[in-house]
Amino acid sequence: MSLFKEFTKGFWKENPVLVLVLGMCPTLATSSDAVKGLAMGLATTFVLLGSNLVISVIRKLVPGKIRIPCYIVVIATFVTVVKLLMQAYAPQAVYQALGIFLPLIGVNCTVLGRAEAFASTNGLLASAADGLGMGLGFTFVLVCLGCVREFLSAGTLFGVSMQCWDNGFALMGQAPGGFILLGLILAGMNLLNMHKAKKAGLKYEPPAEFDCRHCSICKLSTEEPAKTK
């Protein structure tokens, strides 16, 4: 297994937002400007990296039937740590702007999904590379969305005025603008993938592992309870 491959897949091939379409709530809510997007992305990266490392270490010690509650406890612990760190050291305006979305990292499907789909079945280094890559890929998308939305809505980048216009496109600073921009990006990615497949003489189909029927988390609701004697 190539650690570099595990690290880089989160930027494009298996990007949490653009490919797996996970974490839509923080993506749309905190990408209204670049600073908030960067802060949320780095906080999520910290939780992803830390939880992947711990879950990789304890994966053989946790019984299968209680693995999800155990994973949630691990994730919630790192969410609490990052929340306290940001409250203490991050600019107060940034911390207050993120608001409820910081503790909601604990229920982000990206974090639990990587714990269940990867960290629970792979070693320490591979899990670290996966968590860091997925987190930075998530951060990259949030910063890109934040830059475009902030520039179009306020004419600034990271709070610095570009002196382009005084009255920007206000819609891009609101939730509908985030939906529209993200939809355009996803449409562009689909067109690019279809073009590549057509050029290679193939028919483009999304990878099977991204189908929800292949998600092992759902097995919890279908597993038969253990028979009691």
PyMOL commands that set and color helices and strands:
alter all, ss='L'
color gray80, all
select helices_A, chain A and resi 3-8+24-29+34-58+64-89+92-101+103-107+109-117+119-121+124-154+170-173+175-199+208-210+212-214+216-221
alter helices_A, ss='H'
color red, helices_A
select strands_A, chain A and resi 156-157+160-161
alter strands_A, ss='S'
color yellow, strands_A
deselect
rebuild
show_as cartoon
